[in-house]
Amino acid sequence: MGSDDKRRGGWLIESGAQTGILAGRREGERDNGIISDALVLAKPGIVIATALAGFTGMVLAAQGLPGTTAALVTVTCLILAAAGAAMINNVLDAGLDLHMARLRGRTAALGRLGERRVFLAALAAVAVSLALAVCFLNFLTALLILAAVLSYTVLYTLWFKRRSPFGAVVGGIPGALPVLIGSAAATGSVGPGSLLLFLVMLLWQPPHFWTLALHCREEYAVAQVPVLPAVKGESFTITSIFLFTASLLPASLSLWHFGYCSGWYGGCASLLWVVLLAFWYMDIVKGRRFERAFRVSILYLTLLFLAIMVDVCVM
């Protein structure tokens, strides 16, 4: 073979190798894109909050740390069910989300993946969650998981969200059910203590959402979603926020009053409530920083869960 032929052959080999590398990179980028889009649609913040609520429910019901296997299976079930329900919610709300600037990332991700593919993946995630619950936990846990998924996707998303300014009150049901799911997984039943924590979450959810609705009320109005600020006005919404917030204190302290937590928790719950109230007064009434009020609400609930777990396991 002449020198020109050798150079030509070497160039072809090098070119082929580069083409293969570029194709591999494009395939990897495509895979990464699918994963990142799926994570956006799964709403990881809500999934983490769901898992934390469920684990707190387990600790409270068991009055201590649950078994490792039960805890891992329960958290896995909650993650799969919450992610599946979130993806179904994205598909059902696709038409509404197009009108909301803050949700452009979700609508773009849904468009790239396709509604049918996302819906089937969501159903598979929920099905796996239910199967794991039936096989490794108990039927009550599976039934409560199914109730959480259906109350979020059907009762709230398809019905109350589109028809009532008080949809957030009903929407609190699927948000609070993970506590009962954790209780059922840990003990096979739903005890009074878990019901009290369920009540706390029911009372926390509406004002938490209404702070976001105040921040995004113009987008909700364009999308024709009848959230409380768009229907009843800002003053009525703020009054409702503080009425629900006032009820949070006795509800959270009921865990101490009825002996499920100690006085240490009672002090923590009272302090957290005072701090929440102060921040919400500054952010909602004085500063109109509704988005920060929304984030403070998340921090309040997270710290309350941690206080419960530390109190039960340590104090």
C-alpha positions as CSV (number, residue, x, y, z in Angstrom):
1,M,0.0,0.0,0.0
2,G,1.4,3.4,-1.0
3,S,1.9,6.2,1.5
4,D,-1.2,8.1,0.1
5,D,-3.4,4.9,0.6
6,K,-2.1,4.6,4.1
7,R,-2.9,8.2,5.0
8,R,-6.3,7.8,3.4
9,G,-7.0,4.6,5.4
10,G,-5.8,6.2,8.6
11,W,-8.0,9.2,8.0
12,L,-11.0,6.9,7.4
13,I,-10.4,5.0,10.6
14,E,-9.9,8.3,12.6
15,S,-13.0,9.8,11.0
16,G,-15.1,6.7,11.8
17,A,-13.9,6.8,15.4
18,Q,-14.8,10.4,15.8
19,T,-18.2,9.8,14.3
20,G,-18.8,7.0,16.8
21,I,-17.6,9.2,19.7
22,L,-20.0,12.0,18.6
23,A,-22.9,9.6,18.2
24,G,-22.2,8.2,21.6
25,R,-22.1,11.7,23.1
26,R,-25.4,12.6,21.4
27,E,-26.9,9.4,22.7
28,G,-25.7,10.2,26.2
29,E,-27.0,13.8,26.0
30,R,-30.3,12.4,24.9
31,D,-30.5,10.0,27.8
32,N,-29.5,12.8,30.2
33,G,-32.2,15.0,28.7
34,I,-34.9,12.3,29.2
35,I,-33.8,11.9,32.9
36,S,-33.7,15.6,33.6
37,D,-37.2,16.1,31.9
38,A,-38.6,13.2,33.9
39,L,-37.2,14.7,37.2
40,V,-38.9,18.1,36.3
41,L,-42.2,16.4,35.8
42,A,-41.9,14.3,39.0
43,K,-41.8,17.5,41.1
44,P,-38.8,16.4,43.3
45,G,-39.6,18.9,46.0
46,I,-43.1,17.5,46.6
47,V,-41.7,13.9,46.4
48,I,-39.1,14.7,49.1
49,A,-41.7,16.3,51.3
50,T,-44.0,13.3,50.9
51,A,-41.3,10.9,51.9
52,L,-40.4,13.0,54.9
53,A,-44.0,13.2,56.0
54,G,-44.4,9.4,55.6
55,F,-41.3,8.7,57.6
56,T,-42.4,11.1,60.4
57,G,-45.7,9.2,60.5
58,M,-43.8,5.9,60.9
59,V,-41.7,7.3,63.8
60,L,-44.7,8.8,65.6
61,A,-46.8,5.6,65.2
62,A,-44.0,3.3,66.3
63,Q,-42.8,5.7,69.0
64,G,-39.3,5.2,67.8
65,L,-37.3,4.4,64.7
66,P,-39.1,1.8,62.5
67,G,-37.4,-1.3,61.1
68,T,-34.9,-0.7,58.3
69,T,-36.7,-2.9,55.8
70,A,-40.1,-1.4,56.5
71,A,-38.7,2.1,56.3
72,L,-36.9,1.6,53.0
73,V,-39.9,0.0,51.4
74,T,-42.3,2.6,52.7
75,V,-40.1,5.5,51.5
76,T,-39.7,3.8,48.1
77,C,-43.5,3.4,47.8
78,L,-44.1,7.0,48.7
79,I,-41.4,8.3,46.2
80,L,-42.9,6.2,43.4
81,A,-46.5,7.1,44.1
82,A,-45.8,10.8,44.6
83,A,-43.7,11.0,41.4
84,G,-46.4,9.0,39.5
85,A,-49.2,11.3,40.8
86,A,-47.1,14.4,39.9
87,M,-46.6,13.2,36.4
88,I,-50.3,12.4,36.0
89,N,-51.0,15.9,37.3
90,N,-48.8,17.4,34.7
91,V,-50.6,15.6,31.9
92,L,-54.0,16.5,33.2
93,D,-53.0,20.1,33.7
94,A,-51.1,20.5,30.4
95,G,-53.7,22.9,28.9
96,L,-53.7,25.1,32.0
97,D,-49.9,25.1,32.5
98,L,-49.4,26.6,29.1
99,H,-50.7,29.9,30.4
100,M,-48.4,30.0,33.4
101,A,-44.9,31.4,33.0
102,R,-43.5,29.8,36.1
103,L,-44.3,26.3,34.7
104,R,-42.6,26.7,31.3
105,G,-40.0,24.2,32.2
106,R,-42.6,21.6,33.0
107,T,-44.6,22.2,29.8
108,A,-41.4,22.1,27.7
109,A,-40.4,18.8,29.4
110,L,-43.8,17.3,28.8
111,G,-43.7,18.3,25.1
112,R,-40.3,16.7,24.6
113,L,-41.2,13.4,26.3
114,G,-44.8,13.2,25.1
115,E,-48.0,13.1,27.2
116,R,-48.7,9.4,26.4
117,R,-45.2,8.3,27.4
118,V,-45.3,10.3,30.6
119,F,-48.8,9.0,31.5
120,L,-47.8,5.4,31.0
121,A,-44.6,5.9,33.0
122,A,-46.7,7.5,35.8
123,L,-49.1,4.6,35.9
124,A,-46.2,2.1,36.0
125,A,-44.6,4.0,39.0
126,V,-47.9,3.9,40.9
127,A,-48.5,0.3,40.1
128,V,-45.0,-0.7,41.4
129,S,-45.6,1.3,44.5
130,L,-48.9,-0.5,45.2
131,A,-47.3,-3.9,44.4
132,L,-44.5,-3.2,46.9
133,A,-46.9,-2.1,49.6
134,V,-49.1,-5.3,49.2
135,C,-46.1,-7.7,49.0
136,F,-43.9,-6.2,51.7
137,L,-46.1,-4.0,54.0
138,N,-49.9,-4.5,54.2
139,F,-53.1,-4.0,52.3
140,L,-54.1,-0.9,54.4
141,T,-50.9,0.9,53.3
142,A,-51.6,0.1,49.7
143,L,-55.2,1.3,50.0
144,L,-54.0,4.6,51.5
145,I,-51.4,5.1,48.8
146,L,-54.1,4.6,46.2
147,A,-56.4,7.0,48.0
148,A,-53.6,9.6,48.0
149,V,-53.0,9.2,44.3
150,L,-56.7,9.4,43.4
151,S,-57.5,12.3,45.7
152,Y,-54.7,14.3,44.1
153,T,-55.3,13.4,40.5
154,V,-59.1,13.1,40.3
155,L,-60.6,14.8,43.4
156,Y,-58.3,17.8,43.4
157,T,-56.8,18.2,39.9
158,L,-59.8,17.3,37.8
159,W,-62.6,18.6,40.0
160,F,-62.0,21.0,42.9
161,K,-59.0,22.9,41.4
162,R,-61.1,23.8,38.3
163,R,-64.3,24.6,40.2
164,S,-63.8,26.0,43.7
165,P,-61.6,28.8,45.2
166,F,-61.3,26.5,48.2
167,G,-59.8,23.7,46.2
168,A,-56.6,24.0,48.3
169,V,-58.6,22.7,51.3
170,V,-59.4,19.5,49.5
171,G,-55.9,19.4,48.0
172,G,-54.6,19.1,51.6
173,I,-56.0,15.6,51.8
174,P,-53.4,13.9,49.5
175,G,-50.7,16.1,51.0
176,A,-51.6,14.8,54.5
177,L,-52.2,11.2,53.7
178,P,-48.5,10.2,53.7
179,V,-48.6,10.5,57.5
180,L,-51.3,7.9,57.7
181,I,-49.5,5.8,55.1
182,G,-46.4,5.8,57.4
183,S,-48.5,4.9,60.4
184,A,-50.1,2.0,58.5
185,A,-46.8,0.7,57.3
186,A,-45.2,0.8,60.7
187,T,-48.0,-0.6,62.8
188,G,-50.6,-2.0,60.4
189,S,-53.2,0.6,61.6
190,V,-53.9,4.3,61.9
191,G,-53.6,5.5,65.5
192,P,-54.9,8.7,67.1
193,G,-51.5,10.3,67.2
194,S,-51.2,9.9,63.4
195,L,-54.6,11.4,63.0
196,L,-53.6,14.5,65.0
197,L,-50.5,14.9,62.7
198,F,-52.8,14.4,59.7
199,L,-54.9,17.3,61.0
200,V,-51.9,19.5,61.4
201,M,-51.0,18.9,57.7
202,L,-54.6,19.5,56.6
203,L,-54.5,22.9,58.3
204,W,-51.0,23.8,57.0
205,Q,-51.7,23.0,53.4
206,P,-54.3,25.7,52.4
207,P,-52.4,28.8,53.8
208,H,-49.2,27.4,52.3
209,F,-50.7,27.2,48.9
210,W,-52.5,30.5,49.2
211,T,-49.2,32.3,49.7
212,L,-48.1,30.9,46.3
213,A,-51.5,31.8,44.8
214,L,-51.0,35.4,45.9
215,H,-47.6,35.5,44.2
216,C,-49.0,34.0,41.0
217,R,-52.5,35.2,41.0
218,E,-52.3,36.9,37.6
219,E,-51.0,33.7,36.0
220,Y,-53.8,31.7,37.6
221,A,-56.3,34.3,36.3
222,V,-55.0,34.0,32.8
223,A,-55.2,30.2,33.1
224,Q,-58.8,30.6,34.5
225,V,-58.0,28.6,37.6
226,P,-60.3,29.9,40.4
227,V,-57.8,30.2,43.2
228,L,-58.8,32.1,46.3
229,P,-57.1,35.4,45.5
230,A,-58.5,35.6,42.0
231,V,-62.1,34.9,43.2
232,K,-62.3,36.4,46.7
233,G,-59.6,39.0,46.5
234,E,-56.3,39.6,48.3
235,S,-57.8,40.8,51.7
236,F,-60.0,37.8,52.0
237,T,-57.1,35.5,51.2
238,I,-54.8,37.0,53.7
239,T,-57.5,36.8,56.4
240,S,-58.0,33.1,55.6
241,I,-54.3,32.5,55.7
242,F,-54.0,33.9,59.3
243,L,-57.2,32.1,60.4
244,F,-55.7,28.8,59.3
245,T,-52.4,29.7,60.8
246,A,-54.0,30.4,64.2
247,S,-55.5,26.9,64.2
248,L,-52.1,25.4,63.6
249,L,-50.9,26.2,67.1
250,P,-53.5,24.1,69.1
251,A,-53.4,21.4,66.4
252,S,-49.6,21.0,66.7
253,L,-49.6,21.2,70.5
254,S,-52.3,18.4,70.6
255,L,-49.5,15.9,70.1
256,W,-47.9,17.1,73.4
257,H,-51.3,17.5,75.2
258,F,-52.3,13.9,74.5
259,G,-48.9,12.4,75.4
260,Y,-47.5,11.5,72.0
261,C,-44.7,13.9,72.4
262,S,-43.0,15.5,75.3
263,G,-42.9,19.1,76.6
264,W,-39.7,19.6,74.7
265,Y,-41.6,19.2,71.5
266,G,-44.4,21.4,72.8
267,G,-41.8,24.2,73.2
268,C,-40.3,23.7,69.8
269,A,-43.8,23.6,68.2
270,S,-44.8,26.9,69.9
271,L,-41.5,28.6,68.9
272,L,-41.8,27.5,65.3
273,W,-45.4,28.8,65.2
274,V,-44.4,32.2,66.6
275,V,-41.6,32.5,64.1
276,L,-43.9,31.4,61.2
277,L,-46.5,34.0,62.3
278,A,-43.9,36.7,62.6
279,F,-42.4,36.0,59.1
280,W,-45.8,35.8,57.5
281,Y,-46.8,39.1,59.0
282,M,-43.7,40.7,57.7
283,D,-43.8,39.0,54.3
284,I,-47.6,39.0,53.6
285,V,-49.0,42.0,55.4
286,K,-46.0,44.4,55.4
287,G,-43.7,43.4,52.7
288,R,-45.9,41.5,50.2
289,R,-43.1,39.0,49.7
290,F,-45.5,36.2,49.0
291,E,-42.9,33.9,47.5
292,R,-40.6,34.1,50.5
293,A,-43.7,33.4,52.7
294,F,-44.2,30.2,50.7
295,R,-40.7,29.1,51.3
296,V,-40.8,29.9,55.0
297,S,-43.9,27.7,55.3
298,I,-42.0,24.8,53.8
299,L,-39.2,25.3,56.4
300,Y,-41.7,25.5,59.2
301,L,-43.2,22.1,58.4
302,T,-39.8,20.5,57.8
303,L,-38.6,21.7,61.2
304,L,-41.8,20.5,62.9
305,F,-41.3,17.0,61.4
306,L,-37.7,17.0,62.7
307,A,-38.8,18.1,66.1
308,I,-41.3,15.3,66.3
309,M,-38.7,12.7,65.2
310,V,-36.1,14.0,67.6
311,D,-38.6,14.1,70.5
312,V,-39.9,10.6,69.9
313,C,-36.5,9.0,69.3
314,V,-34.2,11.0,71.6
315,M,-36.1,13.0,74.2
